[in-house]
Amino acid sequence: MTEQTMHQLDARRLLCPIPVIRTQNAIRQLQAGELLMVMATDPGVMQDIPAWARIHGHEVVSAERVEGEYHLCLRVGHSHHLSAM
């Protein structure tokens, strides 16, 4: 098993829809199978980012509240380059 790099996106203190837009922009820079950890303070990300990920073929590996923040780990899907065009 190979160790994967966990990319991070700091979306703290940003309100909807900015965390979703920043997540989309960050994922465009990654390859299929890579991981992105999104850290946010807006509770809406717990619904908005999983819904966006499902529509665009990405996997939500984990989603949890940690000390007043929301941490979501996404695995980039294989079709993300097609949806960006």
Secondary structure by P-SEA (a helix, b strand, c coil): cbbbbbbbbcccccccaaaaaaaaaaaaaccccbbbbbbbcccccccaaaaaaaaaccccccccccccbbbbbbccccccccccc
